[in-house]
Amino acid sequence: MRAFLNRITGRRSPELNEPQPVIEQHFNRTNSNPIEETTVRAIVNGKLVDLPRGATVEELRAKLPEIGNDDVMEEGFGGTKPLKENEAIKEGSKVWTVPKIVKG
């Protein structure tokens, strides 16, 4: 009722002139899942695999025991390259394994 009377008389109440606090959660709202932010998806031997962000080849071997002691190769723009044990696997990488050559 008070707001209606203020509109009729043309007066503004003093609380409308004060700045109102801004709630930040409304400005930076994203529809992302926290699980997606902490994981990396890579294609390993044709299978889509979720790995922790910054996962190395060593952690990949622990997660996929079928890799064993094979050489891990990564496809890139400049061709393929072997990955070292301490190299991190990047988002969207295409990775495959090649068995070590054993001379008999």
N, CA, C and O atoms as CSV, one atom per row, in Angstrom:
chain,resi,resn,atom,element,x,y,z
A,1,MET,N,N,0.825,-1.177,0.000
A,1,MET,CA,C,0.000,0.000,0.000
A,1,MET,C,C,0.876,1.250,0.000
A,1,MET,O,O,0.585,2.229,-0.686
A,2,ARG,N,N,1.962,1.197,0.788
A,2,ARG,CA,C,2.858,2.344,0.888
A,2,ARG,C,C,3.502,2.659,-0.469
A,2,ARG,O,O,3.651,3.824,-0.838
A,3,ALA,N,N,3.883,1.603,-1.207
A,3,ALA,CA,C,4.482,1.809,-2.519
A,3,ALA,C,C,3.478,2.428,-3.480
A,3,ALA,O,O,3.850,3.257,-4.310
A,4,PHE,N,N,2.230,2.045,-3.381
A,4,PHE,CA,C,1.197,2.593,-4.241
A,4,PHE,C,C,1.007,4.073,-3.966
A,4,PHE,O,O,0.872,4.871,-4.893
A,5,LEU,N,N,0.997,4.439,-2.691
A,5,LEU,CA,C,0.838,5.847,-2.328
A,5,LEU,C,C,2.042,6.665,-2.768
A,5,LEU,O,O,1.891,7.817,-3.174
A,6,ASN,N,N,3.240,6.084,-2.692
A,6,ASN,CA,C,4.434,6.796,-3.134
A,6,ASN,C,C,4.394,7.042,-4.636
A,6,ASN,O,O,4.851,8.088,-5.097
A,7,ARG,N,N,3.858,6.104,-5.408
A,7,ARG,CA,C,3.751,6.293,-6.851
A,7,ARG,C,C,2.750,7.395,-7.191
A,7,ARG,O,O,2.964,8.175,-8.119
A,8,ILE,N,N,1.679,7.449,-6.447
A,8,ILE,CA,C,0.652,8.457,-6.718
A,8,ILE,C,C,1.186,9.849,-6.413
A,8,ILE,O,O,0.988,10.778,-7.196
A,9,THR,N,N,1.861,9.996,-5.281
A,9,THR,CA,C,2.344,11.322,-4.882
A,9,THR,C,C,3.647,11.682,-5.582
A,9,THR,O,O,4.052,12.843,-5.533
A,10,GLY,N,N,4.319,10.738,-6.230
A,10,GLY,CA,C,5.553,11.024,-6.944
A,10,GLY,C,C,6.775,11.045,-6.035
A,10,GLY,O,O,7.856,11.423,-6.487
A,11,ARG,N,N,6.645,10.662,-4.796
A,11,ARG,CA,C,7.787,10.642,-3.879
A,11,ARG,C,C,8.415,9.262,-3.902
A,11,ARG,O,O,7.731,8.255,-4.087
A,12,ARG,N,N,9.701,9.228,-3.715
A,12,ARG,CA,C,10.413,7.952,-3.574
A,12,ARG,C,C,10.794,7.783,-2.120
A,12,ARG,O,O,11.220,8.732,-1.463
A,13,SER,N,N,10.641,6.599,-1.635
A,13,SER,CA,C,11.028,6.345,-0.249
A,13,SER,C,C,12.553,6.338,-0.153
A,13,SER,O,O,13.216,5.988,-1.130
A,14,PRO,N,N,13.129,6.712,0.990
A,14,PRO,CA,C,14.583,6.812,1.121
A,14,PRO,C,C,15.294,5.467,0.946
A,14,PRO,O,O,16.453,5.452,0.533
A,15,GLU,N,N,14.641,4.336,1.247
A,15,GLU,CA,C,15.319,3.048,1.090
A,15,GLU,C,C,15.515,2.675,-0.373
A,15,GLU,O,O,16.372,1.844,-0.677
A,16,LEU,N,N,14.750,3.261,-1.289
A,16,LEU,CA,C,14.952,2.988,-2.709
A,16,LEU,C,C,16.182,3.709,-3.256
A,16,LEU,O,O,16.728,3.288,-4.276
A,17,ASN,N,N,16.623,4.764,-2.616
A,17,ASN,CA,C,17.791,5.509,-3.071
A,17,ASN,C,C,19.104,4.881,-2.608
A,17,ASN,O,O,20.164,5.203,-3.145
A,18,GLU,N,N,19.048,3.996,-1.623
A,18,GLU,CA,C,20.259,3.346,-1.128
A,18,GLU,C,C,20.659,2.220,-2.071
A,18,GLU,O,O,19.801,1.514,-2.600
A,19,PRO,N,N,21.967,2.053,-2.283
A,19,PRO,CA,C,22.397,0.935,-3.145
A,19,PRO,C,C,22.087,-0.403,-2.483
A,19,PRO,O,O,22.266,-0.575,-1.277
A,20,GLN,N,N,21.626,-1.325,-3.282
A,20,GLN,CA,C,21.281,-2.651,-2.782
A,20,GLN,C,C,22.478,-3.588,-2.954
A,20,GLN,O,O,23.213,-3.449,-3.931
A,21,PRO,N,N,22.697,-4.533,-2.043
A,21,PRO,CA,C,23.818,-5.471,-2.211
A,21,PRO,C,C,23.589,-6.377,-3.423
A,21,PRO,O,O,22.461,-6.778,-3.711
A,22,VAL,N,N,24.664,-6.688,-4.114
A,22,VAL,CA,C,24.600,-7.535,-5.292
A,22,VAL,C,C,24.955,-8.957,-4.897
A,22,VAL,O,O,25.967,-9.191,-4.236
A,23,ILE,N,N,24.146,-9.879,-5.290
A,23,ILE,CA,C,24.409,-11.278,-5.003
A,23,ILE,C,C,25.191,-11.842,-6.188
A,23,ILE,O,O,24.662,-11.927,-7.296
A,24,GLU,N,N,26.448,-12.226,-5.958
A,24,GLU,CA,C,27.340,-12.638,-7.034
A,24,GLU,C,C,26.950,-13.959,-7.687
A,24,GLU,O,O,27.315,-14.215,-8.834
A,25,GLN,N,N,26.222,-14.786,-6.974
A,25,GLN,CA,C,25.903,-16.088,-7.533
A,25,GLN,C,C,25.007,-15.985,-8.764
A,25,GLN,O,O,24.926,-16.936,-9.542
A,26,HIS,N,N,24.337,-14.862,-8.955
A,26,HIS,CA,C,23.478,-14.711,-10.120
A,26,HIS,C,C,24.259,-14.284,-11.352
A,26,HIS,O,O,23.794,-14.502,-12.471
A,27,PHE,N,N,25.435,-13.680,-11.182
A,27,PHE,CA,C,26.186,-13.170,-12.318
A,27,PHE,C,C,27.029,-14.238,-13.002
A,27,PHE,O,O,27.007,-14.330,-14.229
A,28,ASN,N,N,27.757,-15.031,-12.267
A,28,ASN,CA,C,28.692,-15.995,-12.836
A,28,ASN,C,C,28.146,-17.408,-12.787
A,28,ASN,O,O,28.869,-18.344,-12.445
A,29,ARG,N,N,26.912,-17.565,-13.117
A,29,ARG,CA,C,26.295,-18.881,-13.068
A,29,ARG,C,C,26.667,-19.664,-14.325
A,29,ARG,O,O,26.473,-19.186,-15.443
A,30,THR,N,N,27.189,-20.841,-14.137
A,30,THR,CA,C,27.504,-21.714,-15.265
A,30,THR,C,C,26.810,-23.043,-15.052
A,30,THR,O,O,26.482,-23.416,-13.926
A,31,ASN,N,N,26.596,-23.731,-16.115
A,31,ASN,CA,C,25.935,-25.031,-16.049
A,31,ASN,C,C,26.956,-26.140,-16.162
A,31,ASN,O,O,26.715,-27.130,-16.853
A,32,SER,N,N,28.088,-26.000,-15.502
A,32,SER,CA,C,29.126,-27.018,-15.593
A,32,SER,C,C,29.036,-27.960,-14.397
A,32,SER,O,O,28.578,-27.595,-13.315
A,33,ASN,N,N,29.475,-29.140,-14.630
A,33,ASN,CA,C,29.492,-30.163,-13.607
A,33,ASN,C,C,30.882,-30.174,-12.971
A,33,ASN,O,O,31.873,-30.208,-13.701
A,34,PRO,N,N,30.999,-30.146,-11.632
A,34,PRO,CA,C,32.333,-30.142,-11.030
A,34,PRO,C,C,33.154,-31.377,-11.363
A,34,PRO,O,O,34.383,-31.330,-11.298
A,35,ILE,N,N,32.507,-32.481,-11.718
A,35,ILE,CA,C,33.250,-33.681,-12.087
A,35,ILE,C,C,33.973,-33.454,-13.407
A,35,ILE,O,O,35.099,-33.920,-13.582
A,36,GLU,N,N,33.343,-32.746,-14.336
A,36,GLU,CA,C,33.963,-32.481,-15.629
A,36,GLU,C,C,35.209,-31.620,-15.502
A,36,GLU,O,O,36.152,-31.769,-16.280
A,37,GLU,N,N,35.217,-30.720,-14.526
A,37,GLU,CA,C,36.350,-29.829,-14.367
A,37,GLU,C,C,37.573,-30.545,-13.819
A,37,GLU,O,O,38.696,-30.094,-14.046
A,38,THR,N,N,37.391,-31.633,-13.114
A,38,THR,CA,C,38.520,-32.326,-12.508
A,38,THR,C,C,38.969,-33.536,-13.312
A,38,THR,O,O,39.920,-34.219,-12.932
A,39,THR,N,N,38.289,-33.803,-14.418
A,39,THR,CA,C,38.668,-34.959,-15.221
A,39,THR,C,C,39.042,-34.531,-16.634
A,39,THR,O,O,38.669,-33.456,-17.103
A,40,VAL,N,N,39.784,-35.400,-17.290
A,40,VAL,CA,C,40.200,-35.202,-18.677
A,40,VAL,C,C,39.714,-36.412,-19.455
A,40,VAL,O,O,39.828,-37.547,-18.991
A,41,ARG,N,N,39.174,-36.167,-20.639
A,41,ARG,CA,C,38.745,-37.274,-21.488
A,41,ARG,C,C,39.763,-37.466,-22.595
A,41,ARG,O,O,40.150,-36.516,-23.274
A,42,ALA,N,N,40.182,-38.683,-22.763
A,42,ALA,CA,C,41.134,-39.033,-23.814
A,42,ALA,C,C,40.683,-40.343,-24.443
A,42,ALA,O,O,39.977,-41.142,-23.827
A,43,ILE,N,N,41.106,-40.539,-25.676
A,43,ILE,CA,C,40.803,-41.794,-26.374
A,43,ILE,C,C,42.044,-42.660,-26.291
A,43,ILE,O,O,43.091,-42.327,-26.846
A,44,VAL,N,N,41.914,-43.773,-25.593
A,44,VAL,CA,C,43.034,-44.690,-25.398
A,44,VAL,C,C,42.685,-46.009,-26.066
A,44,VAL,O,O,41.733,-46.683,-25.674
A,45,ASN,N,N,43.461,-46.369,-27.077
A,45,ASN,CA,C,43.231,-47.603,-27.837
A,45,ASN,C,C,41.791,-47.702,-28.335
A,45,ASN,O,O,41.196,-48.780,-28.324
A,46,GLY,N,N,41.227,-46.557,-28.776
A,46,GLY,CA,C,39.883,-46.540,-29.333
A,46,GLY,C,C,38.769,-46.442,-28.312
A,46,GLY,O,O,37.599,-46.421,-28.694
A,47,LYS,N,N,39.087,-46.382,-27.023
A,47,LYS,CA,C,38.071,-46.278,-25.981
A,47,LYS,C,C,38.153,-44.909,-25.331
A,47,LYS,O,O,39.248,-44.409,-25.073
A,48,LEU,N,N,36.999,-44.294,-25.062
A,48,LEU,CA,C,36.951,-43.019,-24.368
A,48,LEU,C,C,37.153,-43.277,-22.877
A,48,LEU,O,O,36.407,-44.043,-22.267
A,49,VAL,N,N,38.172,-42.631,-22.290
A,49,VAL,CA,C,38.536,-42.878,-20.902
A,49,VAL,C,C,38.548,-41.560,-20.142
A,49,VAL,O,O,39.085,-40.567,-20.634
A,50,ASP,N,N,37.960,-41.540,-18.946
A,50,ASP,CA,C,38.031,-40.384,-18.055
A,50,ASP,C,C,39.227,-40.560,-17.139
A,50,ASP,O,O,39.361,-41.583,-16.468
A,51,LEU,N,N,40.100,-39.553,-17.114
A,51,LEU,CA,C,41.293,-39.580,-16.274
A,51,LEU,C,C,41.305,-38.337,-15.408
A,51,LEU,O,O,40.715,-37.326,-15.789
A,52,PRO,N,N,41.958,-38.376,-14.254
A,52,PRO,CA,C,42.091,-37.157,-13.456
A,52,PRO,C,C,42.928,-36.128,-14.212
A,52,PRO,O,O,43.832,-36.490,-14.965
A,53,ARG,N,N,42.622,-34.843,-14.011
A,53,ARG,CA,C,43.373,-33.782,-14.685
A,53,ARG,C,C,44.838,-33.869,-14.294
A,53,ARG,O,O,45.164,-33.970,-13.111
A,54,GLY,N,N,45.714,-33.831,-15.272
A,54,GLY,CA,C,47.151,-33.925,-15.027
A,54,GLY,C,C,47.644,-35.351,-14.883
A,54,GLY,O,O,48.760,-35.578,-14.415
A,55,ALA,N,N,46.821,-36.321,-15.281
A,55,ALA,CA,C,47.218,-37.732,-15.153
A,55,ALA,C,C,48.404,-38.016,-16.071
A,55,ALA,O,O,48.441,-37.565,-17.216
A,56,THR,N,N,49.352,-38.755,-15.560
A,56,THR,CA,C,50.536,-39.108,-16.332
A,56,THR,C,C,50.367,-40.489,-16.954
A,56,THR,O,O,49.381,-41.183,-16.704
A,57,VAL,N,N,51.340,-40.871,-17.764
A,57,VAL,CA,C,51.322,-42.195,-18.394
A,57,VAL,C,C,51.358,-43.272,-17.319
A,57,VAL,O,O,50.720,-44.315,-17.458
A,58,GLU,N,N,52.095,-43.023,-16.260
A,58,GLU,CA,C,52.182,-43.985,-15.163
A,58,GLU,C,C,50.804,-44.230,-14.538
A,58,GLU,O,O,50.454,-45.372,-14.240
A,59,GLU,N,N,50.023,-43.161,-14.339
A,59,GLU,CA,C,48.671,-43.311,-13.792
A,59,GLU,C,C,47.742,-43.999,-14.797
A,59,GLU,O,O,46.825,-44.723,-14.412
A,60,LEU,N,N,47.989,-43.764,-16.079
A,60,LEU,CA,C,47.209,-44.443,-17.112
A,60,LEU,C,C,47.447,-45.944,-17.058
A,60,LEU,O,O,46.510,-46.730,-17.201
A,61,ARG,N,N,48.690,-46.341,-16.853
A,61,ARG,CA,C,49.009,-47.774,-16.732
A,61,ARG,C,C,48.314,-48.393,-15.520
A,61,ARG,O,O,47.860,-49.536,-15.569
A,62,ALA,N,N,48.237,-47.618,-14.424
A,62,ALA,CA,C,47.573,-48.135,-13.223
A,62,ALA,C,C,46.065,-48.284,-13.453
A,62,ALA,O,O,45.451,-49.228,-12.956
A,63,LYS,N,N,45.472,-47.353,-14.206
A,63,LYS,CA,C,44.035,-47.408,-14.449
A,63,LYS,C,C,43.666,-48.487,-15.469
A,63,LYS,O,O,42.631,-49.141,-15.342
A,64,LEU,N,N,44.520,-48.667,-16.482
A,64,LEU,CA,C,44.256,-49.664,-17.527
A,64,LEU,C,C,45.358,-50.717,-17.509
A,64,LEU,O,O,46.370,-50.556,-18.192
A,65,PRO,N,N,45.185,-51.786,-16.745
A,65,PRO,CA,C,46.255,-52.784,-16.626
A,65,PRO,C,C,46.542,-53.529,-17.936
A,65,PRO,O,O,47.605,-54.134,-18.069
A,66,GLU,N,N,45.611,-53.497,-18.912
A,66,GLU,CA,C,45.863,-54.199,-20.168
A,66,GLU,C,C,46.978,-53.538,-20.987
A,66,GLU,O,O,47.505,-54.145,-21.919
A,67,ILE,N,N,47.335,-52.306,-20.645
A,67,ILE,CA,C,48.437,-51.627,-21.336
A,67,ILE,C,C,49.758,-52.295,-21.000
A,67,ILE,O,O,50.614,-52.474,-21.865
A,68,GLY,N,N,49.912,-52.655,-19.760
A,68,GLY,CA,C,51.140,-53.328,-19.326
A,68,GLY,C,C,52.362,-52.462,-19.521
A,68,GLY,O,O,52.371,-51.302,-19.108
A,69,ASN,N,N,53.397,-53.003,-20.145
A,69,ASN,CA,C,54.658,-52.300,-20.326
A,69,ASN,C,C,54.804,-51.778,-21.761
A,69,ASN,O,O,55.920,-51.496,-22.199
A,70,ASP,N,N,53.689,-51.644,-22.500
A,70,ASP,CA,C,53.728,-51.192,-23.886
A,70,ASP,C,C,54.174,-49.732,-23.966
A,70,ASP,O,O,54.054,-48.970,-23.006
A,71,ASP,N,N,54.696,-49.365,-25.149
A,71,ASP,CA,C,55.030,-47.969,-25.404
A,71,ASP,C,C,53.735,-47.198,-25.647
A,71,ASP,O,O,52.854,-47.669,-26.366
A,72,VAL,N,N,53.619,-46.005,-25.044
A,72,VAL,CA,C,52.425,-45.179,-25.190
A,72,VAL,C,C,52.731,-44.081,-26.204
A,72,VAL,O,O,53.685,-43.321,-26.039
A,73,MET,N,N,51.910,-44.003,-27.260
A,73,MET,CA,C,52.102,-43.039,-28.333
A,73,MET,C,C,50.937,-42.053,-28.328
A,73,MET,O,O,49.807,-42.412,-27.998
A,74,GLU,N,N,51.229,-40.803,-28.700
A,74,GLU,CA,C,50.191,-39.777,-28.774
A,74,GLU,C,C,50.159,-39.190,-30.178
A,74,GLU,O,O,51.199,-38.874,-30.757
A,75,GLU,N,N,48.957,-39.049,-30.715
A,75,GLU,CA,C,48.790,-38.448,-32.037
A,75,GLU,C,C,48.662,-36.948,-31.867
A,75,GLU,O,O,47.878,-36.469,-31.048
A,76,GLY,N,N,49.441,-36.208,-32.650
A,76,GLY,CA,C,49.388,-34.758,-32.598
A,76,GLY,C,C,49.363,-34.169,-33.993
A,76,GLY,O,O,49.253,-34.896,-34.981
A,77,PHE,N,N,49.466,-32.840,-34.075
A,77,PHE,CA,C,49.447,-32.173,-35.372
A,77,PHE,C,C,50.711,-32.477,-36.176
A,77,PHE,O,O,50.661,-32.555,-37.403
A,78,GLY,N,N,51.823,-32.647,-35.502
A,78,GLY,CA,C,53.082,-32.925,-36.179
A,78,GLY,C,C,53.362,-34.397,-36.349
A,78,GLY,O,O,54.495,-34.766,-36.656
A,79,GLY,N,N,52.389,-35.240,-36.166
A,79,GLY,CA,C,52.591,-36.683,-36.277
A,79,GLY,C,C,52.412,-37.354,-34.929
A,79,GLY,O,O,51.705,-36.850,-34.056
A,80,THR,N,N,53.056,-38.485,-34.775
A,80,THR,CA,C,52.955,-39.214,-33.511
A,80,THR,C,C,54.264,-39.111,-32.755
A,80,THR,O,O,55.335,-38.952,-33.341
A,81,LYS,N,N,54.152,-39.203,-31.445
A,81,LYS,CA,C,55.361,-39.181,-30.624
A,81,LYS,C,C,55.162,-40.088,-29.421
A,81,LYS,O,O,54.048,-40.213,-28.912
A,82,PRO,N,N,56.229,-40.715,-28.966
A,82,PRO,CA,C,56.121,-41.543,-27.760
A,82,PRO,C,C,56.059,-40.649,-26.533
A,82,PRO,O,O,56.740,-39.626,-26.463
A,83,LEU,N,N,55.246,-41.038,-25.579
A,83,LEU,CA,C,55.129,-40.287,-24.331
A,83,LEU,C,C,56.029,-40.915,-23.277
A,83,LEU,O,O,56.156,-42.137,-23.190
A,84,LYS,N,N,56.653,-40.049,-22.474
A,84,LYS,CA,C,57.467,-40.534,-21.357
A,84,LYS,C,C,56.547,-40.821,-20.173
A,84,LYS,O,O,55.383,-40.421,-20.169
A,85,GLU,N,N,57.070,-41.506,-19.186
A,85,GLU,CA,C,56.271,-41.907,-18.022
A,85,GLU,C,C,55.732,-40.719,-17.236
A,85,GLU,O,O,54.665,-40.821,-16.631
A,86,ASN,N,N,56.449,-39.586,-17.232
A,86,ASN,CA,C,56.026,-38.457,-16.408
A,86,ASN,C,C,55.266,-37.386,-17.206
A,86,ASN,O,O,54.955,-36.330,-16.655
A,87,GLU,N,N,54.961,-37.632,-18.480
A,87,GLU,CA,C,54.220,-36.667,-19.285
A,87,GLU,C,C,52.721,-36.786,-19.005
A,87,GLU,O,O,52.176,-37.882,-18.877
A,88,ALA,N,N,52.071,-35.618,-18.913
A,88,ALA,CA,C,50.632,-35.593,-18.650
A,88,ALA,C,C,49.855,-35.799,-19.941
A,88,ALA,O,O,50.297,-35.403,-21.020
A,89,ILE,N,N,48.710,-36.416,-19.815
A,89,ILE,CA,C,47.834,-36.651,-20.958
A,89,ILE,C,C,46.877,-35.471,-21.048
A,89,ILE,O,O,46.249,-35.093,-20.059
A,90,LYS,N,N,46.770,-34.894,-22.235
A,90,LYS,CA,C,45.968,-33.693,-22.438
A,90,LYS,C,C,44.524,-34.054,-22.778
A,90,LYS,O,O,44.217,-35.178,-23.175
A,91,GLU,N,N,43.650,-33.060,-22.608
A,91,GLU,CA,C,42.236,-33.212,-22.930
A,91,GLU,C,C,42.071,-33.527,-24.411
A,91,GLU,O,O,42.632,-32.830,-25.256
A,92,GLY,N,N,41.311,-34.564,-24.735
A,92,GLY,CA,C,41.015,-34.923,-26.115
A,92,GLY,C,C,42.145,-35.619,-26.855
A,92,GLY,O,O,42.071,-35.773,-28.074
A,93,SER,N,N,43.186,-36.042,-26.152
A,93,SER,CA,C,44.309,-36.710,-26.807
A,93,SER,C,C,43.876,-38.057,-27.373
A,93,SER,O,O,43.015,-38.740,-26.818
A,94,LYS,N,N,44.492,-38.416,-28.483
A,94,LYS,CA,C,44.313,-39.758,-29.042
A,94,LYS,C,C,45.591,-40.518,-28.734
A,94,LYS,O,O,46.657,-40.224,-29.276
A,95,VAL,N,N,45.463,-41.495,-27.856
A,95,VAL,CA,C,46.599,-42.239,-27.350
A,95,VAL,C,C,46.413,-43.703,-27.685
A,95,VAL,O,O,45.304,-44.228,-27.582
A,96,TRP,N,N,47.469,-44.360,-28.080
A,96,TRP,CA,C,47.425,-45.805,-28.270
A,96,TRP,C,C,48.730,-46.409,-27.819
A,96,TRP,O,O,49.731,-45.714,-27.641
A,97,THR,N,N,48.704,-47.711,-27.636
A,97,THR,CA,C,49.876,-48.398,-27.126
A,97,THR,C,C,50.421,-49.357,-28.190
A,97,THR,O,O,49.680,-49.922,-28.995
A,98,VAL,N,N,51.720,-49.509,-28.157
A,98,VAL,CA,C,52.416,-50.387,-29.097
A,98,VAL,C,C,53.270,-51.332,-28.257
A,98,VAL,O,O,54.048,-50.871,-27.421
A,99,PRO,N,N,53.144,-52.632,-28.458
A,99,PRO,CA,C,53.980,-53.558,-27.692
A,99,PRO,C,C,55.462,-53.342,-27.990
A,99,PRO,O,O,55.847,-53.030,-29.117
A,100,LYS,N,N,56.282,-53.515,-26.958
A,100,LYS,CA,C,57.719,-53.387,-27.138
A,100,LYS,C,C,58.212,-54.520,-28.042
A,100,LYS,O,O,57.710,-55.643,-27.996
A,101,ILE,N,N,59.194,-54.194,-28.849
A,101,ILE,CA,C,59.768,-55.192,-29.753
A,101,ILE,C,C,60.772,-56.026,-28.954
A,101,ILE,O,O,61.711,-55.504,-28.355
A,102,VAL,N,N,60.546,-57.301,-28.968
A,102,VAL,CA,C,61.435,-58.223,-28.261
A,102,VAL,C,C,62.142,-59.082,-29.306
A,102,VAL,O,O,61.499,-59.807,-30.066
A,103,LYS,N,N,63.442,-58.994,-29.334
A,103,LYS,CA,C,64.205,-59.813,-30.288
A,103,LYS,C,C,64.426,-61.182,-29.686
A,103,LYS,O,O,64.777,-61.307,-28.512
A,104,GLY,N,N,64.219,-62.206,-30.491
A,104,GLY,CA,C,64.283,-63.539,-29.960
A,104,GLY,C,C,65.378,-64.368,-30.431
A,104,GLY,O,O,65.499,-65.523,-30.021
